[in-house]
């Protein structure tokens, strides 16, 4: 049996379904209160556990062969750093200890490309440094710290592999990611202006497939970037316009103005009660180096990714099928 920690998240639910499709039985390890309707299956055993409690997560992992750890707090705003640290760093260290105690064959950890200290120019690949003091934002810092812990464990007691996806997007977005929120805001005509910039986005289905390939093919203690294609916000909106017939916003907010007012955007999003899109962190990311290479994963894991425009179209169609549009 294979364990998926964070099985109700965007990546987790797609990974769980793909594992079932390939004939594996899955133990879905999730916190109390999570809705499991979208992962219900005869081949799925649900286990409620908090990764910040070592004894609980150790019991949850007992009897498993392989473990995927894709749980974490992803936050592009500045909120709740204590919780983010407890889950992303201390929780990951607990998962490592639990896997060692249970003699797990391999732990596959979902880090992030943001954990890698990226240069302002040049290619971002696995040769770049993992240094929490050289990444931007608290989320990236927690992922870098957790990645360092994973690398250390792989050098001693645990067969561990680290995967670093870029921006995960696509269908089966039950909790509504940032790009999912952008699609909904666009279609529901709530998006009155935009901030241009670009980033590397990857389909959640391709990331899930990359994880399974890593379980079977990856080298112990190695980092693999799972990237996709770089696309601008303008091109995303243009694509949505062509799909829906809804005109994209004409107002483009200059970067300097957007960055200056970004500390106040949480107030706006709390009033309109939607997931934050353009925060200080996300604006910075949209103007950062997105020259991400997945060459290592392509070569060693047989990793591949589909065109980002196909992913955005599929995400839109999925939201429509779910009645959110």
N, C-alpha and C positions, 0 to 999 in steps of 0.2 A: 504493500500500500504506500501511496505517495502523499505527503502532507503539503498543503498549500496554506501558508499563514497569510491572512488577508484575502481570503477567497471571495469576499463580496465586493472588493474594490474593482476598479475598471480593468486593470490587468488581471487581477486575481480571478474574477468570474470568467473571463475569456480563457485564461490558462486552464482553469478547472474543466471547462467544457471541452477544450482541445485534448486534455489528458484522457477524459472519458471516451472521446471519439477514437482515441488511439488504443483503447482497451485497458487502460489503467483504472484501478480503484483509488478514490481520493478521500483523504480526511481533510475536510474544510475547517481550518482552525481560525475562529473569528471571535471578536469580543461579544459580550452580552449585549442584547438589544439590536443586533444587526438583522436585517431582513434577509432571509435565505430563499425566498420564493424563486428567484431567478437562477439558483444553482441546485434546486431540488432534483434529485435523480437517484435511482436505485443504487448507483455506484458511488454515491457521495455520502459519507458519514460526517455529520456536523458535530464539531467539538468546540464548546465555548471556553475561551481561555484568554487571559490578559498577559501579554508578553512582558509586561513590567513586573510580573510575579514569577520568580525563577522556579519555584516548586510547581506552580500551576502549568507553566509552559513545558517543563520537563515531563510532567505526566501526559500532557497533550501529545508530545512527540514520541512517546514510548511505542515500540512495535513497528515504527515506520522504517522504510528503506532509504528513501530520499525525501528531502525537505526543500520546498521553495519558500523563501522568505520575501514576500512582496508587500508586507504590511508597512505602513508608515504614515506620518502626518505630512501632507503636502500643503504648504501655505505660502501664497505669493504676497500676502499682506504681512504685517509685523506682529500679528497677534499670537498670544500664548506660547512663548518661547519655552517655558518650563515643561509644558506637555510635549512639545515637539522634541525636546532633548530627551525626556524620559522614554518616549516611544522609539524615536529614531536611533538613539545612541545606546542608552541603558537597556532598552528592550532588545536591540540587536545583540548586545553582549550576552544577554540571558539566553537568546536563541542559540548562540554559539556554544555556551556551556551546556545547554540542554541536549544539543546534538552530539557533543563529545560524550556526555554521560550515557546516551542511548546508542552509541556506536553507529551513528547514521553513516551510510555509505558516501553520501555527498550532500552538501548544503549549497543551494544555488541562491545567491543573494541579489536582489534587485536594488542596485545603488542608483546613481543618476549621472548623466554627463556633467551635471553641475558640480559634482564632487571633484572633478578634474580641474586643476589650475590652468585655465585657458589663456593663451597669449592674446594680445590685442589683434595680432595678425598671424597668419600662418595656419597650418593644419592642426586640428585638435585630434590627437590619437592617444593610444594607450601608453605611449612613451612619456607623456606629460606627467608632471608631479601630482601626487595626492597630498595636498597640504591645506588643512582647514584655515590657515592664516592667509592663504592666497586665493580664496574663492569669495564670491560676492553673495551676501545674504546669509541669514541664519539657517535657512533650510539647507543650503549648499554646505555650510559648515558641519551640520549634523550628519549629512550623508558622507562627507569626507572623513569625519571621525569614525563613523561606523565602518567605512571601507577599510580604514587603517586597521581596525580591530579584526576585520575579516582576513586581511592579508597576514596579519600576525598569527592568527589561528591556523591558517593554511601552511605556514612554515613549521608548525609543530604538530598539533594533535588532530587536526580536522581537514578532510578533503573538502575544500570550499572553492567556489567559483564566483566571481563578481561580474555582474552585467550592468552596463551603464546606458540605459535608453536615453534618447533625446526627448523631445516633447511628445508624449503619448496622446494620440487622438483616435477617434473612430467610433463605430457603433457599439452597442451594449454599454452605453455610458449612463448607467442607472443613477449615479450620484451627481451627474452633470459637472464635467470638467470645465476648465476655463474656456477652451475652444468650443465645447458644447454649449456653454452659456452664450458665447459670441454668436453662434448659429441661431439659438433661440431668440436672442435680443434682436438680431437682424430680421428674422422672419416675422417676429411680433412687433416690428417697427419701433423698438425701444432704443435702437442705436442711432443717435442723431449726429454723431461725429466720430472720427476715428483718429488714431495715432499711427502713422506709418512706421514700418520697421519690418524686420524679417526674423524668422527662426527656423531651425531644423525640426520638422515634425515627422513622426513615424506612426504607422498603423498599429493599433493595439494587437491585432491578430498576428502581425509579423513579429512583434515583440514576444508574444506568447509562444509562437513556433520557435523563435530563437532560444527561449528558455529551455524548451524540451530538448532541442539539439545540444544545448550546453550540458544538460544532464548526461547526455550520452557521449558527447564528443570533446568537450572542453578539457584543457589541461589544468591540473590542480594549481590553485593559487594565482590563476591568470585573470586579468581584467579584459572584458570584451565590450566595445561600444556597439550598441544597437541603434543606429541612426536611420534617417530616411532622407527626405528631400527638404531643401530650404525654400520657403515660400513667404512672400510678404503679406502683411495684413491687407493691403490694397488688392492683391491678387486673390486672396480668400474672399473678400467682399465682391469682387468682380465675378468670381465663380458662382457665389451664392445668387447674385443678380441673374446670371444666365440660367441657373436651375429654377429659380422661383418666379422670375419676372418682376421682383421687387427692386426698385432702384436703390443703389447703395448710397450712403450719405455723401454729400458733396463737401462737407466741412472737414478739413484736415487740420488738426491742432498741431502747431509746430512743437518739435521735441523740447525746446527750451522752456516753453510755456507749460507743456504737459508735465515735465519733470518738476517744475517749480510748484505746481498746484497738487502734485500727486500725494503729499502727506495728508491732504484733506479729503481725498477720495473715499476713505473708509466711512466717513460721515454720510456721504451721498449714497453709497451702497447699502448702508444700514437703513436709510430712509426708504429706498426703493425695494429693499429686501431681495436683492439678487447677489449672486456670487461675484466678488470683486474681479474686474477684468484688468483695468489699467491702474496699477499701483506703482509705487516707486520701484519695486523689484521688477515687475513685469515690463515696465517701460525701459529699464536699464537692460534687461535681457533682450528685448527687441532690437536694441542698438548694439548688441555685443557681437563678438565673432561667432558665426554659425557655420564655420568651415569644418564640419565634423566628418571624420573618416570612419567607415565601418569595414574597412578592407580586411582587418584581422578576423572579424567575425565571418565575413563572406568566405575567406580562405579556409578557416579552421572549423567553422560550425555549419558550413553550407547555408549561411544566413542570406536571406533576400528580403527586399521590401518593395511594395507596390507604389505606384505614383500617388503623391499626396492628394492630387485632385480627385482620384478615385475614392480615397478614404473620406474626404470631406463630403462627397456626394453620398456615399454610403451612410455616413453619420446623419446627414439631413434626412435621408429616407427612413432611417431607424427611428429618429425622433418623431417623424410623421406617423409611422406605424404604431408608435407608443401613445399617440394622441396628444403629444406635447406641442404640436404645431397645428 
